[in-house]
Amino acid sequence: MRKVTSLLLASSLLMGSASMVYAETAPLSATPNEHSHMKKRPHGAPEMMLMKGIVLTDAQKQQIHSILVEGRKNLTHPSKADRQAAFDLITAEKFDAAKAQSLADSHAALDTQRMVNRLETDSKIYNLLTADQKKQYQANYEKMKSFKHPAPDAAPQQD
């Protein structure tokens, strides 16, 4: 009995040490949020980053909610016909550049309208803020600029 117990103990120790050798270990300093490609960038929409740390009153929260709901009502999406046309262009035997250009132009107009709508909504929200809140908003903007990739320089002019 003693030999069986010691044999079981020895084999369990051997198996435990063998599994530790083959176990995949992660570096101790790495946490799930610390990946080299992330570079401590802020997460979330830029509009939300600008509002970070700004304490709103209940009335301001309600007004902002109303502005966002109103902004969503004015939001336009590509029509089913446009989506079908895009699908048809992709799956066609031969690519039709003229149809693709026409579709791209109509989508560009929708994108322009969406951008104008978003800027109007953001402006309405900004104008609800008090002077101190606007200072915090400006400070958040300056902080956020450091996280953005710099804009590419303008192309050199040809002489």
C-alpha positions as a Markdown table, in Angstrom:
| # | Residue | x | y | z |
|---|---|---|---|---|
| 1 | Met | 0.0 | 0.0 | 0.0 |
| 2 | Arg | 2.8 | 2.3 | 0.9 |
| 3 | Lys | 4.5 | 1.7 | -2.5 |
| 4 | Val | 1.3 | 2.4 | -4.4 |
| 5 | Thr | 0.7 | 5.7 | -2.5 |
| 6 | Ser | 4.3 | 6.8 | -3.1 |
| 7 | Leu | 4.0 | 5.8 | -6.8 |
| 8 | Leu | 0.8 | 7.8 | -7.1 |
| 9 | Leu | 2.3 | 10.8 | -5.4 |
| 10 | Ala | 5.4 | 10.7 | -7.5 |
| 11 | Ser | 3.4 | 10.4 | -10.7 |
| 12 | Ser | 1.1 | 13.3 | -9.8 |
| 13 | Leu | 4.1 | 15.5 | -9.0 |
| 14 | Leu | 5.7 | 14.5 | -12.3 |
| 15 | Met | 2.6 | 15.2 | -14.3 |
| 16 | Gly | 2.1 | 18.5 | -12.5 |
| 17 | Ser | 5.6 | 19.7 | -13.2 |
| 18 | Ala | 5.4 | 18.4 | -16.9 |
| 19 | Ser | 2.2 | 20.4 | -17.4 |
| 20 | Met | 3.8 | 23.5 | -16.0 |
| 21 | Val | 6.7 | 23.2 | -18.5 |
| 22 | Tyr | 4.3 | 23.0 | -21.4 |
| 23 | Ala | 1.9 | 25.6 | -20.1 |
| 24 | Glu | 1.7 | 28.8 | -22.1 |
| 25 | Thr | 2.6 | 31.7 | -19.9 |
| 26 | Ala | 1.8 | 35.4 | -20.5 |
| 27 | Pro | 4.2 | 38.1 | -19.5 |
| 28 | Leu | 3.4 | 39.4 | -16.1 |
| 29 | Ser | 3.4 | 43.0 | -17.1 |
| 30 | Ala | 0.8 | 42.6 | -19.9 |
| 31 | Thr | -2.8 | 43.2 | -19.0 |
| 32 | Pro | -5.7 | 42.6 | -21.4 |
| 33 | Asn | -5.8 | 46.4 | -22.1 |
| 34 | Glu | -2.1 | 46.9 | -22.8 |
| 35 | His | -1.4 | 45.8 | -26.3 |
| 36 | Ser | 1.4 | 47.4 | -28.3 |
| 37 | His | -0.9 | 48.4 | -31.1 |
| 38 | Met | -3.3 | 50.3 | -28.9 |
| 39 | Lys | -0.9 | 53.0 | -27.7 |
| 40 | Lys | -3.2 | 54.2 | -25.0 |
| 41 | Arg | -5.7 | 55.8 | -27.4 |
| 42 | Pro | -9.1 | 57.0 | -26.1 |
| 43 | His | -12.0 | 54.8 | -27.0 |
| 44 | Gly | -15.4 | 55.9 | -28.1 |
| 45 | Ala | -16.8 | 58.4 | -30.5 |
| 46 | Pro | -15.0 | 61.8 | -30.6 |
| 47 | Glu | -18.1 | 63.6 | -29.5 |
| 48 | Met | -18.3 | 61.5 | -26.4 |
| 49 | Met | -14.6 | 62.1 | -25.6 |
| 50 | Leu | -15.2 | 65.9 | -25.8 |
| 51 | Met | -18.0 | 65.6 | -23.2 |
| 52 | Lys | -15.9 | 63.4 | -20.8 |
| 53 | Gly | -15.7 | 64.9 | -17.4 |
| 54 | Ile | -18.3 | 67.5 | -18.0 |
| 55 | Val | -21.0 | 67.4 | -15.3 |
| 56 | Leu | -24.4 | 68.1 | -16.8 |
| 57 | Thr | -27.5 | 69.2 | -14.9 |
| 58 | Asp | -30.6 | 67.1 | -15.3 |
| 59 | Ala | -32.2 | 69.8 | -17.5 |
| 60 | Gln | -29.1 | 69.8 | -19.8 |
| 61 | Lys | -29.2 | 66.0 | -20.0 |
| 62 | Gln | -32.9 | 66.1 | -21.1 |
| 63 | Gln | -32.2 | 68.9 | -23.6 |
| 64 | Ile | -29.2 | 66.9 | -25.1 |
| 65 | His | -31.4 | 63.8 | -25.3 |
| 66 | Ser | -34.0 | 65.8 | -27.2 |
| 67 | Ile | -31.4 | 67.2 | -29.6 |
| 68 | Leu | -30.0 | 63.8 | -30.3 |
| 69 | Val | -33.5 | 62.3 | -30.9 |
| 70 | Glu | -34.3 | 65.2 | -33.3 |
| 71 | Gly | -30.9 | 64.7 | -35.1 |
| 72 | Arg | -31.7 | 61.0 | -35.6 |
| 73 | Lys | -35.0 | 61.9 | -37.2 |
| 74 | Asn | -33.1 | 63.9 | -39.9 |
| 75 | Leu | -30.7 | 61.1 | -40.5 |
| 76 | Thr | -30.8 | 59.7 | -44.0 |
| 77 | His | -29.7 | 56.3 | -45.0 |
| 78 | Pro | -29.1 | 54.9 | -48.5 |
| 79 | Ser | -32.4 | 53.6 | -50.0 |
| 80 | Lys | -33.0 | 49.9 | -50.7 |
| 81 | Ala | -32.7 | 50.8 | -54.4 |
| 82 | Asp | -29.2 | 52.2 | -53.9 |
| 83 | Arg | -28.2 | 49.2 | -51.8 |
| 84 | Gln | -29.5 | 46.9 | -54.6 |
| 85 | Ala | -27.8 | 48.9 | -57.2 |
| 86 | Ala | -24.5 | 48.6 | -55.3 |
| 87 | Phe | -25.0 | 44.8 | -55.0 |
| 88 | Asp | -25.8 | 44.6 | -58.7 |
| 89 | Leu | -22.6 | 46.4 | -59.6 |
| 90 | Ile | -20.5 | 44.1 | -57.4 |
| 91 | Thr | -22.0 | 40.9 | -58.8 |
| 92 | Ala | -22.2 | 42.0 | -62.5 |
| 93 | Glu | -20.2 | 40.1 | -65.0 |
| 94 | Lys | -18.6 | 43.3 | -66.2 |
| 95 | Phe | -18.0 | 46.4 | -64.1 |
| 96 | Asp | -19.9 | 49.5 | -65.2 |
| 97 | Ala | -17.8 | 52.5 | -64.2 |
| 98 | Ala | -20.5 | 55.0 | -65.2 |
| 99 | Lys | -23.1 | 53.4 | -63.0 |
| 100 | Ala | -20.6 | 53.1 | -60.1 |
| 101 | Gln | -19.7 | 56.9 | -60.5 |
| 102 | Ser | -23.4 | 57.8 | -60.4 |
| 103 | Leu | -24.0 | 55.7 | -57.3 |
| 104 | Ala | -20.9 | 57.1 | -55.6 |
| 105 | Asp | -22.1 | 60.7 | -56.3 |
| 106 | Ser | -25.5 | 60.0 | -54.8 |
| 107 | His | -23.8 | 58.5 | -51.7 |
| 108 | Ala | -21.5 | 61.5 | -51.5 |
| 109 | Ala | -24.5 | 63.8 | -51.3 |
| 110 | Leu | -26.0 | 61.6 | -48.5 |
| 111 | Asp | -22.7 | 61.7 | -46.7 |
| 112 | Thr | -22.5 | 65.5 | -47.0 |
| 113 | Gln | -26.0 | 65.8 | -45.6 |
| 114 | Arg | -25.2 | 63.5 | -42.7 |
| 115 | Met | -22.1 | 65.5 | -41.8 |
| 116 | Val | -24.0 | 68.8 | -41.9 |
| 117 | Asn | -26.7 | 67.2 | -39.6 |
| 118 | Arg | -24.0 | 65.9 | -37.2 |
| 119 | Leu | -22.2 | 69.3 | -37.0 |
| 120 | Glu | -25.6 | 71.1 | -36.4 |
| 121 | Thr | -26.4 | 68.6 | -33.6 |
| 122 | Asp | -22.9 | 69.0 | -32.0 |
| 123 | Ser | -23.3 | 72.8 | -32.2 |
| 124 | Lys | -26.6 | 72.7 | -30.5 |
| 125 | Ile | -25.2 | 70.6 | -27.7 |
| 126 | Tyr | -22.1 | 72.8 | -27.3 |
| 127 | Asn | -24.3 | 75.9 | -27.0 |
| 128 | Leu | -26.3 | 74.3 | -24.1 |
| 129 | Leu | -23.1 | 74.3 | -22.0 |
| 130 | Thr | -22.2 | 76.9 | -19.4 |
| 131 | Ala | -19.0 | 78.9 | -19.7 |
| 132 | Asp | -17.1 | 76.5 | -17.3 |
| 133 | Gln | -18.4 | 73.5 | -19.2 |
| 134 | Lys | -17.3 | 75.0 | -22.5 |
| 135 | Lys | -13.8 | 75.5 | -21.0 |
| 136 | Gln | -13.7 | 71.8 | -20.1 |
| 137 | Tyr | -15.0 | 70.9 | -23.6 |
| 138 | Gln | -12.1 | 73.0 | -25.1 |
| 139 | Ala | -9.6 | 71.3 | -22.8 |
| 140 | Asn | -10.9 | 67.9 | -23.8 |
| 141 | Tyr | -10.5 | 68.9 | -27.5 |
| 142 | Glu | -6.9 | 69.9 | -26.9 |
| 143 | Lys | -6.2 | 66.7 | -25.1 |
| 144 | Met | -7.9 | 64.7 | -27.9 |
| 145 | Lys | -5.9 | 66.4 | -30.6 |
| 146 | Ser | -2.8 | 64.7 | -29.1 |
| 147 | Phe | -4.3 | 61.3 | -29.7 |
| 148 | Lys | -5.1 | 61.9 | -33.3 |
| 149 | His | -2.8 | 61.1 | -36.2 |
| 150 | Pro | -1.4 | 64.3 | -37.6 |
| 151 | Ala | -3.1 | 65.5 | -40.8 |
| 152 | Pro | -1.0 | 64.8 | -43.9 |
| 153 | Asp | 0.8 | 67.8 | -45.2 |
| 154 | Ala | -0.6 | 69.4 | -48.3 |
| 155 | Ala | 0.8 | 68.1 | -51.6 |
| 156 | Pro | 3.8 | 70.2 | -52.7 |
| 157 | Gln | 2.8 | 72.7 | -55.3 |
| 158 | Gln | 4.1 | 72.2 | -58.9 |
| 159 | Asp | 6.0 | 75.2 | -60.3 |
